[in-house]
Amino acid sequence: LGVGTGRSGNKKPVPEFAPLLDDAKAPSPSQIEAAAAKQYGVALKRRPAADEAKRFADLYAGARKTGGAQAAAKAALTAVLLQPEVYFRSEVGAASAAGGRRVLAPRELAFALSYALTDRGPDAELLAAADFARLATKADVGREVARLFADSK
């Protein structure tokens, strides 16, 4: 726990997780927030929503009281990995369109485009386009499709 595998295959500490593992000193709220952000970033390619960050912190605090720091870190970090979003891609949509159809939310569209065109998850540039309202029009989608095709060559 608290280590990741780098490109060379060597295990190295994940700095954001280290404060969660110390039985002698409880982590600060900002350290717990950093650990949650790191785990969500790796597992879901996004930051946790406010309610998710609170649940992460509450789970960690409760588990630390009963099982210690290592058990608490394991519980909180694993809980993120058990969310359906980690395993299943949902397309709920953001708004209704003409004819009763729903328009995909920007992040849903980013994942749908990427998996349809590349057989892998969206890259950082496509996620940034979704997160910063640069995937809202047909022209935006066309630009990203062209970029994904150009990158695959």
N, C-alpha and C positions, 0 to 999 in steps of 0.2 A: 504494500500500500504506500502511496506517496511517491512512486517511481513510474517513469514512463520509458518506453523503448525508443531510442533515437534511431536515426537512419543507419547507423553502424551496428545496431542491435544491442549496444551497451545500455544498461539501465542507468538512468540518472534521476536525481530527485526532481520532483515537480515543486518549484518554490511556493506556489500558491497553496499547496496541500500541507506543507511542513508545519505551519502553526496549528493545524487541527490535530496533530498527532502528539502534542506535548501534554503529558499528564500533569506536569508541575505548574503550568501556566495556561489559563484559558485564553483562547484567541480573542482578539478585539472584533467588534462588529465589522470593521472594514476588512479584516483578514478573512472572516467567514464569507463576506460578500465577494471577495476576490476569488476564493476557492469555488464558490457557486458559479461565478462568471466563467471561470476556467473550465469547469466540468460541463456547463451548458454549451460553452463555445466548442468544445471538443465533440460532445455527443450530439448536439442539435444545431450547431453552427449559428447560434444566436445567444444573446444575453437573456438571463432569466427575467421574466416580468416581476413586478414588485411583489405580487402574492406568492410567486414561486420562490423568490429569494427569501421571503419571510418563512415559508414552509421549510425550506432548506435549513435556515438558522434555528427554527424551533425544533426540528427533528434532531439536529446536531446537539442542541442544548439538552434536550430530554434524554437522549441516548448517552450523553457524556455523564449525566448524573447517575445513571444506572449501570453503565458498562465501561466507563472510562473513555479516554480520548481516542484510542485506536478503533474501538467498536463504534463510537459515534461517527468518526470520519468514514468508516466503511459503510455505515447505514446511510448517511446523508449522500455520499457520492454514489452509492448503488441505487438509491431511490431515483436519482436523475436518469440512470440507465434503464430503469423499469417503466418509464413513461412510454405510452403507445407511440408517441411521435418519433421515438428512437427507431422503432421497428416498422412502422407503417406511415406511408405518406398519405395525408388527408387532403381532400380538395372540397372544403366546405363552401368556399367563396366568400367574397366580401360584400357584394351588393347585388341587387336584382337588376336585370337588364330587360330590354324589350322582349316580349314573347315568353316571359316567365323564366328565362335562363338566368343563371347566376354567373357573375364575372369572378374569376379566380382572384384571390388576394395576391398582392405582389410576390410574397415569398412562395406561395403555392405555385404561381406561374413560373418563378425561377427554377424550382425543383422539377416541374413538369417539362419545361423546355430542355433543361440540362439532361435529364434522364432519357427523354425522347431522342435527343440529337447526339448524345455522347456516351450513354450507358454509365454515367457516373454523376455524382452530386454536383451541384453548382460550384463554380469557382468563386473566389473572393470578389472578383469584379462583378459577376452576375448578382451575387448577394448584396453587394453595395448598391447596385442599380435598383434592386427591389426595396432595400431599406431606405433609400433616399429619393423615392418617388421618380426614379428614372426608368420605370418599367410600367408606365401607366397608359401609354398610347400604342396604336398599331405601329407607328414609326419607331418607338422605343423598342418594341418587341422585334421588329425587323432589324434594327441595328444590332441587337444582342444575338439574334440568329446568325446574321452575317459574321459577327465576331467569333461565335462558337465554331462555325464552319471554317473560318480562316485559321483559327487556333488548332484545329484538328489535322491540318495538313503537315 
